[in-house]
Protein backbone atom coordinates (compact mmCIF):
# COMPACT_ATOMS: atom_id res chain seq x y z
CA UNK A 1 0.00 0.00 0.00
CA UNK A 2 1.21 3.51 -0.87
CA UNK A 3 -0.47 6.06 1.36
CA UNK A 4 -0.70 9.78 0.57
CA UNK A 5 -1.46 11.83 3.67
CA UNK A 6 -3.72 14.86 3.85
CA UNK A 7 -2.28 18.18 5.13
CA UNK A 8 -3.92 17.52 8.51
CA UNK A 9 -2.33 14.07 8.68
CA UNK A 10 1.08 15.48 7.74
CA UNK A 11 0.69 17.92 10.62
CA UNK A 12 0.05 14.98 12.95
CA UNK A 13 3.11 13.29 11.47
CA UNK A 14 5.18 16.31 12.50
CA UNK A 15 4.22 15.71 16.13
CA UNK A 16 5.03 12.02 15.89
CA UNK A 17 8.35 12.70 14.22
CA UNK A 18 9.35 15.28 16.81
CA UNK A 19 8.58 12.75 19.54
CA UNK A 20 10.75 10.08 17.90
CA UNK A 21 13.64 12.50 17.49
CA UNK A 22 13.33 13.76 21.06
CA UNK A 23 13.20 10.25 22.54
CA UNK A 24 16.30 9.22 20.58
CA UNK A 25 18.15 12.34 21.74
CA UNK A 26 17.19 11.61 25.34
CA UNK A 27 18.29 7.99 25.08
CA UNK A 28 21.63 9.05 23.63
CA UNK A 29 22.18 11.61 26.38
CA UNK A 30 21.48 9.01 29.08
CA UNK A 31 23.61 6.26 27.55
CA UNK A 32 27.22 5.79 28.58
CA UNK A 33 29.80 3.22 29.54
CA UNK A 34 28.09 0.74 31.84
CA UNK A 35 24.55 1.35 30.56
CA UNK A 36 22.63 -1.88 30.04
CA UNK A 37 20.68 -2.41 26.81
CA UNK A 38 17.62 -3.43 28.83
CA UNK A 39 17.91 -0.15 30.73
CA UNK A 40 17.74 1.76 27.44
CA UNK A 41 14.67 -0.24 26.46
CA UNK A 42 12.98 0.58 29.78
CA UNK A 43 13.71 4.28 29.30
CA UNK A 44 12.21 4.14 25.81
CA UNK A 45 9.05 2.49 27.12
CA UNK A 46 8.56 5.17 29.77
CA UNK A 47 9.19 8.04 27.36
CA UNK A 48 6.77 6.61 24.78
CA UNK A 49 4.02 5.88 27.27
CA UNK A 50 4.39 9.22 29.05
CA UNK A 51 3.83 10.93 25.68
CA UNK A 52 0.61 8.99 25.11
CA UNK A 53 2.14 7.22 22.11
CA UNK A 54 2.36 3.56 21.11
CA UNK A 55 5.41 1.51 20.23
CA UNK A 56 5.47 0.11 16.70
CA UNK A 57 7.83 -2.64 17.84
CA UNK A 58 6.32 -4.45 20.84
CA UNK A 59 3.80 -6.45 18.80
CA UNK A 60 5.78 -6.33 15.53
CA UNK A 61 5.94 -9.83 14.03
CA UNK A 62 7.05 -9.78 10.36
CA UNK A 63 7.92 -12.87 8.37
CA UNK A 64 11.67 -12.32 8.82
CA UNK A 65 11.54 -12.09 12.64
CA UNK A 66 10.87 -14.61 15.35
CA UNK A 67 7.68 -13.74 16.89
CA UNK A 68 6.59 -10.47 18.41
CA UNK A 69 9.66 -8.26 18.91
CA UNK A 70 8.54 -7.59 22.47
CA UNK A 71 10.67 -4.47 23.11
CA UNK A 72 10.46 -0.72 22.54
CA UNK A 73 13.73 0.15 20.76
CA UNK A 74 16.23 -1.73 18.61
CA UNK A 75 19.70 -1.79 20.20
CA UNK A 76 22.41 -2.97 17.78
CA UNK A 77 26.02 -3.07 19.06
CA UNK A 78 29.23 -3.16 17.02
CA UNK A 79 28.77 -5.85 14.33
CA UNK A 80 24.97 -5.84 14.82
CA UNK A 81 23.23 -3.44 12.46
CA UNK A 82 19.48 -4.07 12.21
CA UNK A 83 16.66 -5.26 14.49
CA UNK A 84 18.95 -5.51 17.49
CA UNK A 85 16.95 -7.23 20.24
CA UNK A 86 17.65 -5.63 23.64
CA UNK A 87 19.26 -8.09 26.07
CA UNK A 88 21.28 -8.13 29.27
CA UNK A 89 24.49 -6.48 28.09
CA UNK A 90 26.34 -3.56 29.64
CA UNK A 91 28.05 -1.22 27.17
CA UNK A 92 31.82 -0.85 27.36
CA UNK A 93 34.15 1.90 26.24
CA UNK A 94 34.32 2.06 22.44
CA UNK A 95 31.08 0.22 21.69
CA UNK A 96 29.32 1.40 18.53
CA UNK A 97 25.60 1.52 19.30
CA UNK A 98 22.66 1.98 16.95
CA UNK A 99 19.24 2.89 18.36
CA UNK A 100 16.28 2.46 16.00
CA UNK A 101 12.87 3.69 17.17
CA UNK A 102 9.39 3.81 15.67
CA UNK A 103 6.26 5.04 17.42
CA UNK A 104 2.68 5.89 16.51
CA UNK A 105 0.92 8.97 17.86
CA UNK A 106 -2.64 9.97 16.93
CA UNK A 107 -2.68 7.26 14.27
CA UNK A 108 0.50 8.29 12.42
CA UNK A 109 3.88 6.54 12.70
CA UNK A 110 7.43 7.85 12.42
CA UNK A 111 10.74 5.97 12.34
CA UNK A 112 14.35 7.06 12.91
CA UNK A 113 17.75 5.65 13.87
CA UNK A 114 21.05 7.00 15.17
CA UNK A 115 24.49 5.44 15.52
CA UNK A 116 27.12 6.69 17.97
CA UNK A 117 30.15 5.48 19.90
CA UNK A 118 29.95 5.10 23.66
CA UNK A 119 33.08 6.47 25.30
CA UNK A 120 36.24 6.67 23.20
CA UNK A 121 35.56 6.64 19.44
CA UNK A 122 37.69 4.80 16.90
CA UNK A 123 38.32 6.87 13.74
CA UNK A 124 37.11 4.01 11.54
CA UNK A 125 33.81 3.93 13.43
CA UNK A 126 33.45 7.69 13.17
CA UNK A 127 33.99 7.47 9.39
CA UNK A 128 31.45 4.65 9.09
CA UNK A 129 28.78 6.63 10.92
CA UNK A 130 29.59 9.81 8.99
CA UNK A 131 29.15 7.99 5.67
CA UNK A 132 25.60 6.93 6.59
CA UNK A 133 24.80 10.48 7.68
CA UNK A 134 26.10 11.93 4.41
CA UNK A 135 24.18 9.31 2.44
CA UNK A 136 20.99 10.17 4.31
CA UNK A 137 21.50 13.87 3.60
CA UNK A 138 21.99 13.08 -0.10
CA UNK A 139 18.81 11.02 -0.21
CA UNK A 140 16.83 13.79 1.47
CA UNK A 141 18.24 16.38 -0.94
CA UNK A 142 17.07 14.27 -3.90
CA UNK A 143 13.50 13.96 -2.52
CA UNK A 144 10.99 16.31 -4.13
CA UNK A 145 7.71 16.08 -6.06
CA UNK A 146 8.29 14.42 -9.42
CA UNK A 147 11.47 12.66 -8.36
CA UNK A 148 11.47 8.87 -8.35
CA UNK A 149 12.48 6.50 -5.61
CA UNK A 150 15.41 5.41 -7.78
CA UNK A 151 16.77 8.95 -7.64
CA UNK A 152 16.92 8.73 -3.85
CA UNK A 153 18.43 5.25 -3.94
CA UNK A 154 21.08 6.40 -6.43
CA UNK A 155 21.99 9.42 -4.29
CA UNK A 156 22.32 7.29 -1.16
CA UNK A 157 24.23 4.49 -2.86
CA UNK A 158 26.68 6.84 -4.57
CA UNK A 159 27.78 8.29 -1.23
CA UNK A 160 28.20 4.87 0.35
CA UNK A 161 30.09 3.45 -2.62
CA UNK A 162 32.36 6.51 -2.83
CA UNK A 163 33.19 5.96 0.85
CA UNK A 164 34.24 2.41 0.00
CA UNK A 165 31.46 0.46 1.69
CA UNK A 166 29.51 -2.47 0.18
CA UNK A 167 25.74 -1.96 0.04
CA UNK A 168 23.17 -4.59 1.02
CA UNK A 169 19.80 -4.38 -0.76
CA UNK A 170 17.77 -6.81 1.38
CA UNK A 171 16.62 -4.05 3.72
CA UNK A 172 16.23 -0.33 3.07
CA UNK A 173 13.92 2.63 3.34
CA UNK A 174 10.16 2.46 3.05
CA UNK A 175 6.91 4.29 3.00
CA UNK A 176 5.32 5.07 6.35
CA UNK A 177 2.05 6.59 7.54
CA UNK A 178 -0.82 4.98 9.42
CA UNK A 179 1.41 1.90 9.68
CA UNK A 180 5.17 1.61 10.11
CA UNK A 181 6.17 -0.31 6.97
CA UNK A 182 4.52 0.49 3.64
CA UNK A 183 5.41 0.70 -0.02
CA UNK A 184 7.33 2.07 -1.77
CA UNK A 185 10.59 0.36 -0.91
CA UNK A 186 13.61 2.67 -1.14
CA UNK A 187 16.78 0.65 -1.65
CA UNK A 188 20.13 2.03 -0.51
CA UNK A 189 21.42 1.80 -4.05
CA UNK A 190 19.68 2.05 -7.39
CA UNK A 191 19.31 3.66 -10.79
CA UNK A 192 17.98 7.20 -11.23
CA UNK A 193 14.74 7.73 -13.09
CA UNK A 194 13.28 4.43 -11.92
CA UNK A 195 10.59 3.57 -9.39
CA UNK A 196 7.63 5.32 -7.84
CA UNK A 197 7.10 9.04 -8.53
CA UNK A 198 7.07 11.10 -5.34
CA UNK A 199 3.98 13.19 -4.51
CA UNK A 200 3.22 15.73 -1.79
CA UNK A 201 1.78 13.95 1.24
CA UNK A 202 4.02 10.87 0.86
CA UNK A 203 6.03 9.94 3.96
CA UNK A 204 9.26 8.01 3.56
CA UNK A 205 11.66 6.55 6.11
CA UNK A 206 15.12 6.72 4.51
CA UNK A 207 17.74 4.57 6.24
CA UNK A 208 21.25 4.16 4.91
CA UNK A 209 23.07 1.37 6.76
CA UNK A 210 26.38 -0.27 6.03
CA UNK A 211 28.80 -2.93 7.19
CA UNK A 212 32.47 -2.04 6.92
CA UNK A 213 33.66 -4.87 4.66
CA UNK A 214 30.71 -6.98 3.52
CA UNK A 215 27.18 -6.85 2.19
CA UNK A 216 26.24 -10.19 3.77
CA UNK A 217 24.12 -10.52 6.92
CA UNK A 218 23.96 -13.20 9.59
CA UNK A 219 21.02 -13.71 11.96
CA UNK A 220 21.49 -14.22 15.70
CA UNK A 221 19.89 -17.18 17.48
CA UNK A 222 17.35 -14.70 18.91
CA UNK A 223 15.77 -14.68 15.45
CA UNK A 224 15.91 -10.88 15.19
CA UNK A 225 19.36 -9.32 15.46
CA UNK A 226 21.13 -9.02 12.10
CA UNK A 227 24.93 -8.81 12.08
CA UNK A 228 27.66 -8.43 9.50
CA UNK A 229 28.64 -11.89 8.29
CA UNK A 230 32.34 -11.08 8.84
CA UNK A 231 31.99 -9.52 12.30
CA UNK A 232 32.89 -6.08 10.94
CA UNK A 233 31.52 -2.90 12.48
CA UNK A 234 28.27 -1.37 11.23
CA UNK A 235 26.29 1.88 11.27
CA UNK A 236 22.70 2.90 10.53
CA UNK A 237 21.14 6.36 10.26
CA UNK A 238 17.47 7.08 9.52
CA UNK A 239 14.95 9.92 9.28
CA UNK A 240 11.29 10.04 8.35
CA UNK A 241 10.59 12.75 5.76
CA UNK A 242 7.44 14.22 4.25
CA UNK A 243 7.33 15.14 0.58
CA UNK A 244 5.96 18.68 0.29
CA UNK A 245 5.38 21.04 -2.62
CA UNK A 246 8.81 22.55 -1.86
CA UNK A 247 10.83 19.38 -1.42
CA UNK A 248 11.44 17.18 1.63
CA UNK A 249 10.70 18.06 5.24
CA UNK A 250 12.59 16.09 7.89
CA UNK A 251 10.06 15.10 10.55
CA UNK A 252 12.19 13.20 13.06
CA UNK A 253 14.35 16.03 14.34
CA UNK A 254 14.23 16.44 18.15
CA UNK A 255 12.32 19.32 19.66
CA UNK A 256 14.46 22.31 20.48
C-alpha beads as a LAMMPS data file, in Angstrom:
LAMMPS data file: protein, C-alpha beads

256 atoms
255 bonds

1 atom types
1 bond types

-500.0 500.0 xlo xhi
-500.0 500.0 ylo yhi
-500.0 500.0 zlo zhi

Masses

1 110.0

Atoms # bond

1 1 1 0.000 0.000 0.000
2 1 1 1.209 3.509 -0.868
3 1 1 -0.467 6.062 1.355
4 1 1 -0.704 9.783 0.574
5 1 1 -1.464 11.832 3.673
6 1 1 -3.719 14.859 3.854
7 1 1 -2.280 18.178 5.126
8 1 1 -3.915 17.520 8.508
9 1 1 -2.329 14.068 8.679
10 1 1 1.083 15.482 7.741
11 1 1 0.693 17.924 10.619
12 1 1 0.050 14.985 12.953
13 1 1 3.114 13.288 11.474
14 1 1 5.183 16.308 12.496
15 1 1 4.217 15.712 16.126
16 1 1 5.029 12.017 15.887
17 1 1 8.349 12.705 14.222
18 1 1 9.353 15.279 16.814
19 1 1 8.577 12.751 19.541
20 1 1 10.746 10.083 17.901
21 1 1 13.639 12.502 17.492
22 1 1 13.329 13.760 21.060
23 1 1 13.196 10.253 22.538
24 1 1 16.297 9.221 20.581
25 1 1 18.148 12.340 21.740
26 1 1 17.186 11.610 25.342
27 1 1 18.293 7.990 25.084
28 1 1 21.627 9.048 23.632
29 1 1 22.176 11.612 26.384
30 1 1 21.478 9.012 29.085
31 1 1 23.606 6.259 27.547
32 1 1 27.219 5.789 28.581
33 1 1 29.799 3.221 29.545
34 1 1 28.090 0.735 31.842
35 1 1 24.550 1.351 30.562
36 1 1 22.632 -1.882 30.036
37 1 1 20.677 -2.410 26.808
38 1 1 17.617 -3.432 28.834
39 1 1 17.914 -0.151 30.727
40 1 1 17.742 1.761 27.441
41 1 1 14.669 -0.240 26.456
42 1 1 12.984 0.577 29.782
43 1 1 13.708 4.283 29.304
44 1 1 12.214 4.140 25.807
45 1 1 9.055 2.494 27.118
46 1 1 8.564 5.170 29.774
47 1 1 9.189 8.045 27.358
48 1 1 6.775 6.612 24.778
49 1 1 4.022 5.877 27.265
50 1 1 4.393 9.220 29.048
51 1 1 3.830 10.934 25.681
52 1 1 0.611 8.987 25.109
53 1 1 2.139 7.217 22.111
54 1 1 2.356 3.559 21.105
55 1 1 5.411 1.509 20.227
56 1 1 5.469 0.113 16.697
57 1 1 7.833 -2.641 17.837
58 1 1 6.325 -4.454 20.841
59 1 1 3.802 -6.447 18.800
60 1 1 5.778 -6.330 15.534
61 1 1 5.937 -9.832 14.032
62 1 1 7.050 -9.778 10.357
63 1 1 7.924 -12.870 8.371
64 1 1 11.668 -12.316 8.822
65 1 1 11.540 -12.087 12.635
66 1 1 10.868 -14.611 15.354
67 1 1 7.685 -13.740 16.887
68 1 1 6.593 -10.471 18.415
69 1 1 9.663 -8.257 18.915
70 1 1 8.544 -7.587 22.471
71 1 1 10.670 -4.473 23.105
72 1 1 10.463 -0.721 22.541
73 1 1 13.728 0.147 20.759
74 1 1 16.230 -1.735 18.613
75 1 1 19.701 -1.792 20.196
76 1 1 22.414 -2.966 17.785
77 1 1 26.017 -3.073 19.056
78 1 1 29.232 -3.163 17.024
79 1 1 28.768 -5.848 14.329
80 1 1 24.968 -5.845 14.822
81 1 1 23.231 -3.438 12.456
82 1 1 19.476 -4.073 12.214
83 1 1 16.658 -5.260 14.489
84 1 1 18.950 -5.509 17.493
85 1 1 16.948 -7.234 20.236
86 1 1 17.654 -5.634 23.643
87 1 1 19.257 -8.093 26.066
88 1 1 21.281 -8.125 29.274
89 1 1 24.491 -6.481 28.093
90 1 1 26.337 -3.556 29.641
91 1 1 28.046 -1.225 27.171
92 1 1 31.816 -0.854 27.363
93 1 1 34.153 1.900 26.237
94 1 1 34.323 2.063 22.437
95 1 1 31.080 0.219 21.694
96 1 1 29.318 1.403 18.534
97 1 1 25.596 1.523 19.298
98 1 1 22.657 1.977 16.946
99 1 1 19.243 2.892 18.357
100 1 1 16.279 2.463 16.001
101 1 1 12.873 3.694 17.170
102 1 1 9.390 3.806 15.672
103 1 1 6.258 5.036 17.416
104 1 1 2.681 5.888 16.509
105 1 1 0.919 8.968 17.863
106 1 1 -2.637 9.969 16.933
107 1 1 -2.683 7.264 14.273
108 1 1 0.499 8.289 12.420
109 1 1 3.878 6.537 12.695
110 1 1 7.431 7.850 12.418
111 1 1 10.743 5.967 12.344
112 1 1 14.348 7.057 12.910
113 1 1 17.749 5.650 13.871
114 1 1 21.050 7.004 15.169
115 1 1 24.493 5.443 15.521
116 1 1 27.118 6.687 17.971
117 1 1 30.148 5.484 19.899
118 1 1 29.953 5.097 23.658
119 1 1 33.076 6.470 25.304
120 1 1 36.243 6.671 23.200
121 1 1 35.557 6.636 19.437
122 1 1 37.693 4.805 16.905
123 1 1 38.318 6.873 13.738
124 1 1 37.107 4.006 11.544
125 1 1 33.809 3.931 13.434
126 1 1 33.453 7.691 13.167
127 1 1 33.993 7.466 9.392
128 1 1 31.447 4.654 9.086
129 1 1 28.780 6.634 10.916
130 1 1 29.587 9.807 8.990
131 1 1 29.151 7.988 5.668
132 1 1 25.602 6.927 6.586
133 1 1 24.803 10.476 7.683
134 1 1 26.100 11.929 4.406
135 1 1 24.180 9.314 2.441
136 1 1 20.989 10.171 4.309
137 1 1 21.498 13.870 3.605
138 1 1 21.992 13.080 -0.102
139 1 1 18.807 11.018 -0.208
140 1 1 16.833 13.788 1.469
141 1 1 18.245 16.378 -0.937
142 1 1 17.067 14.272 -3.898
143 1 1 13.503 13.963 -2.525
144 1 1 10.986 16.312 -4.133
145 1 1 7.715 16.079 -6.055
146 1 1 8.287 14.424 -9.424
147 1 1 11.469 12.660 -8.364
148 1 1 11.473 8.875 -8.350
149 1 1 12.484 6.498 -5.610
150 1 1 15.409 5.405 -7.776
151 1 1 16.767 8.952 -7.637
152 1 1 16.915 8.733 -3.845
153 1 1 18.432 5.252 -3.944
154 1 1 21.078 6.399 -6.428
155 1 1 21.988 9.420 -4.286
156 1 1 22.320 7.289 -1.156
157 1 1 24.227 4.495 -2.864
158 1 1 26.680 6.842 -4.569
159 1 1 27.781 8.294 -1.229
160 1 1 28.197 4.865 0.349
161 1 1 30.088 3.451 -2.625
162 1 1 32.356 6.505 -2.828
163 1 1 33.188 5.957 0.848
164 1 1 34.237 2.406 0.000
165 1 1 31.457 0.458 1.687
166 1 1 29.509 -2.467 0.184
167 1 1 25.736 -1.962 0.040
168 1 1 23.172 -4.594 1.018
169 1 1 19.805 -4.381 -0.758
170 1 1 17.771 -6.812 1.380
171 1 1 16.618 -4.046 3.722
172 1 1 16.229 -0.332 3.070
173 1 1 13.919 2.630 3.343
174 1 1 10.161 2.457 3.047
175 1 1 6.908 4.292 2.996
176 1 1 5.319 5.070 6.348
177 1 1 2.048 6.590 7.539
178 1 1 -0.816 4.983 9.416
179 1 1 1.411 1.896 9.680
180 1 1 5.172 1.608 10.113
181 1 1 6.173 -0.314 6.971
182 1 1 4.522 0.489 3.642
183 1 1 5.405 0.705 -0.019
184 1 1 7.331 2.069 -1.768
185 1 1 10.586 0.356 -0.911
186 1 1 13.614 2.673 -1.137
187 1 1 16.777 0.648 -1.649
188 1 1 20.126 2.033 -0.509
189 1 1 21.417 1.795 -4.053
190 1 1 19.675 2.052 -7.391
191 1 1 19.315 3.662 -10.787
192 1 1 17.984 7.199 -11.229
193 1 1 14.736 7.726 -13.089
194 1 1 13.282 4.427 -11.918
195 1 1 10.594 3.570 -9.386
196 1 1 7.626 5.324 -7.843
197 1 1 7.100 9.042 -8.529
198 1 1 7.069 11.098 -5.335
199 1 1 3.983 13.186 -4.515
200 1 1 3.219 15.731 -1.787
201 1 1 1.784 13.953 1.236
202 1 1 4.015 10.870 0.860
203 1 1 6.026 9.943 3.956
204 1 1 9.262 8.005 3.564
205 1 1 11.657 6.554 6.108
206 1 1 15.119 6.720 4.512
207 1 1 17.737 4.572 6.242
208 1 1 21.254 4.159 4.906
209 1 1 23.066 1.373 6.761
210 1 1 26.383 -0.269 6.029
211 1 1 28.801 -2.927 7.191
212 1 1 32.473 -2.039 6.919
213 1 1 33.664 -4.865 4.660
214 1 1 30.708 -6.978 3.523
215 1 1 27.178 -6.851 2.188
216 1 1 26.238 -10.191 3.767
217 1 1 24.121 -10.523 6.916
218 1 1 23.956 -13.204 9.588
219 1 1 21.020 -13.709 11.959
220 1 1 21.488 -14.219 15.700
221 1 1 19.893 -17.181 17.480
222 1 1 17.349 -14.699 18.909
223 1 1 15.771 -14.676 15.448
224 1 1 15.915 -10.880 15.188
225 1 1 19.365 -9.324 15.457
226 1 1 21.131 -9.016 12.096
227 1 1 24.934 -8.812 12.079
228 1 1 27.659 -8.429 9.504
229 1 1 28.644 -11.886 8.294
230 1 1 32.341 -11.083 8.837
231 1 1 31.987 -9.523 12.298
232 1 1 32.890 -6.085 10.940
233 1 1 31.516 -2.902 12.476
234 1 1 28.274 -1.375 11.230
235 1 1 26.286 1.882 11.266
236 1 1 22.696 2.902 10.531
237 1 1 21.137 6.358 10.260
238 1 1 17.470 7.079 9.523
239 1 1 14.945 9.918 9.281
240 1 1 11.288 10.043 8.348
241 1 1 10.589 12.752 5.761
242 1 1 7.443 14.219 4.246
243 1 1 7.327 15.140 0.577
244 1 1 5.961 18.680 0.292
245 1 1 5.383 21.041 -2.619
246 1 1 8.808 22.554 -1.860
247 1 1 10.827 19.381 -1.419
248 1 1 11.443 17.179 1.626
249 1 1 10.704 18.064 5.235
250 1 1 12.590 16.095 7.893
251 1 1 10.063 15.097 10.555
252 1 1 12.189 13.196 13.058
253 1 1 14.351 16.030 14.345
254 1 1 14.231 16.436 18.148
255 1 1 12.321 19.324 19.665
256 1 1 14.460 22.306 20.481

Bonds

1 1 1 2
2 1 2 3
3 1 3 4
4 1 4 5
5 1 5 6
6 1 6 7
7 1 7 8
8 1 8 9
9 1 9 10
10 1 10 11
11 1 11 12
12 1 12 13
13 1 13 14
14 1 14 15
15 1 15 16
16 1 16 17
17 1 17 18
18 1 18 19
19 1 19 20
20 1 20 21
21 1 21 22
22 1 22 23
23 1 23 24
24 1 24 25
25 1 25 26
26 1 26 27
27 1 27 28
28 1 28 29
29 1 29 30
30 1 30 31
31 1 31 32
32 1 32 33
33 1 33 34
34 1 34 35
35 1 35 36
36 1 36 37
37 1 37 38
38 1 38 39
39 1 39 40
40 1 40 41
41 1 41 42
42 1 42 43
43 1 43 44
44 1 44 45
45 1 45 46
46 1 46 47
47 1 47 48
48 1 48 49
49 1 49 50
50 1 50 51
51 1 51 52
52 1 52 53
53 1 53 54
54 1 54 55
55 1 55 56
56 1 56 57
57 1 57 58
58 1 58 59
59 1 59 60
60 1 60 61
61 1 61 62
62 1 62 63
63 1 63 64
64 1 64 65
65 1 65 66
66 1 66 67
67 1 67 68
68 1 68 69
69 1 69 70
70 1 70 71
71 1 71 72
72 1 72 73
73 1 73 74
74 1 74 75
75 1 75 76
76 1 76 77
77 1 77 78
78 1 78 79
79 1 79 80
80 1 80 81
81 1 81 82
82 1 82 83
83 1 83 84
84 1 84 85
85 1 85 86
86 1 86 87
87 1 87 88
88 1 88 89
89 1 89 90
90 1 90 91
91 1 91 92
92 1 92 93
93 1 93 94
94 1 94 95
95 1 95 96
96 1 96 97
97 1 97 98
98 1 98 99
99 1 99 100
100 1 100 101
101 1 101 102
102 1 102 103
103 1 103 104
104 1 104 105
105 1 105 106
106 1 106 107
107 1 107 108
108 1 108 109
109 1 109 110
110 1 110 111
111 1 111 112
112 1 112 113
113 1 113 114
114 1 114 115
115 1 115 116
116 1 116 117
117 1 117 118
118 1 118 119
119 1 119 120
120 1 120 121
121 1 121 122
122 1 122 123
123 1 123 124
124 1 124 125
125 1 125 126
126 1 126 127
127 1 127 128
128 1 128 129
129 1 129 130
130 1 130 131
131 1 131 132
132 1 132 133
133 1 133 134
134 1 134 135
135 1 135 136
136 1 136 137
137 1 137 138
138 1 138 139
139 1 139 140
140 1 140 141
141 1 141 142
142 1 142 143
143 1 143 144
144 1 144 145
145 1 145 146
146 1 146 147
147 1 147 148
148 1 148 149
149 1 149 150
150 1 150 151
151 1 151 152
152 1 152 153
153 1 153 154
154 1 154 155
155 1 155 156
156 1 156 157
157 1 157 158
158 1 158 159
159 1 159 160
160 1 160 161
161 1 161 162
162 1 162 163
163 1 163 164
164 1 164 165
165 1 165 166
166 1 166 167
167 1 167 168
168 1 168 169
169 1 169 170
170 1 170 171
171 1 171 172
172 1 172 173
173 1 173 174
174 1 174 175
175 1 175 176
176 1 176 177
177 1 177 178
178 1 178 179
179 1 179 180
180 1 180 181
181 1 181 182
182 1 182 183
183 1 183 184
184 1 184 185
185 1 185 186
186 1 186 187
187 1 187 188
188 1 188 189
189 1 189 190
190 1 190 191
191 1 191 192
192 1 192 193
193 1 193 194
194 1 194 195
195 1 195 196
196 1 196 197
197 1 197 198
198 1 198 199
199 1 199 200
200 1 200 201
201 1 201 202
202 1 202 203
203 1 203 204
204 1 204 205
205 1 205 206
206 1 206 207
207 1 207 208
208 1 208 209
209 1 209 210
210 1 210 211
211 1 211 212
212 1 212 213
213 1 213 214
214 1 214 215
215 1 215 216
216 1 216 217
217 1 217 218
218 1 218 219
219 1 219 220
220 1 220 221
221 1 221 222
222 1 222 223
223 1 223 224
224 1 224 225
225 1 225 226
226 1 226 227
227 1 227 228
228 1 228 229
229 1 229 230
230 1 230 231
231 1 231 232
232 1 232 233
233 1 233 234
234 1 234 235
235 1 235 236
236 1 236 237
237 1 237 238
238 1 238 239
239 1 239 240
240 1 240 241
241 1 241 242
242 1 242 243
243 1 243 244
244 1 244 245
245 1 245 246
246 1 246 247
247 1 247 248
248 1 248 249
249 1 249 250
250 1 250 251
251 1 251 252
252 1 252 253
253 1 253 254
254 1 254 255
255 1 255 256
